[in-house]
Amino acid sequence: METCKNPEKNMLTYNILLRTPDNAIRFVNTMNSLDGYFDLCMGSRTFDAKSVLGVLSMDLRRPMVLRVIKNGHSLEELNDRLEPYCI
């Protein structure tokens, strides 16, 4: 799993691949269980990672970038929760 700290905006990013609608729904449920603000980006499109409609409107077969805007959890806990979706 690759975690990057974006020096310009001081935020963490994760490379995510969801592949199926079922995985996307599980991902959104995981995101909703976390305190904080998270964006999911693909190209020029950005959606709230806690939005089922936003996530399902993306091409799930392509890699996405999860940006952690504000996080209320430790890095270790965040990594554990996101591991199933990271590439």
N, C-alpha and C positions, 0 to 999 in steps of 0.2 A: 504494500500500500504506500502510495506516495503522498506525503503531506507537504505542502509548500507554504511558506510565509511570504505573502506579497509585500515587499518593502514599501511600495508606494502608498498602499492603503492600510497597512498593518493588519491584514486579515489572513486567515488560513484558507487554503483551497484544497479540494480533493477531486481527483478524476473519477467519475462515476459512470457506470454502464448498467442500465436497468433491464434491457432486452425484452421483457414481457409486461403487459398491463398488470398482471398479478404482482410481479416484483415492484412495479411502480407504486401500486397501492400500499404494499408493505413498507416501501421506502417512505412514502408520505406519512404513514402511521408512525414510523420511527421518528421522523422529523417532528411530528406533532407531540411526541413524548419528551422532546428536548426543549429546554428553556433557551430562547435566543432567537435571532433573526438569521435566516439562511436563504440564499438565492441560488437557483439552478440556471446555468447559462449554457447556451449552445449557439455559437456564432454571435449574431447581434441580438438574439432573443434572450430575455431574462425573465424568469418567473419566480414567484415565492415558492420555495421548496416544500412548504406546508399546504400548498393548494393542489388538490387532486386534479381539478380541471386543467390547471396550468401544466402540471407534469405530464398528464396524459395527452396533452396537445403537442408535445415534443416528439421527435423521432426517437423512440426508445432503443433502436438498434445502433444509434450513434453515441459515442462518448460525450459526456457533458461535464461541466465544471461546477462543483458545489462551492459557493463562496460563503464562508462563515463570517457574517457581519458582526454579530454579537453573540457570545456564547456564555452560558451560565454553568458549564461543566468543565471538568478537568480534561486536558488533552488526551489522557489515557482512556477515560470513559467515552469521549467522543470517537476516538479511533476504534474502540471495541464495538460501538453501536453502528458505525459506518462500514466496518470491514466487509460485510457481505456484498456491498454494492461497489466497492472500490476496485479499480483496475490498476 
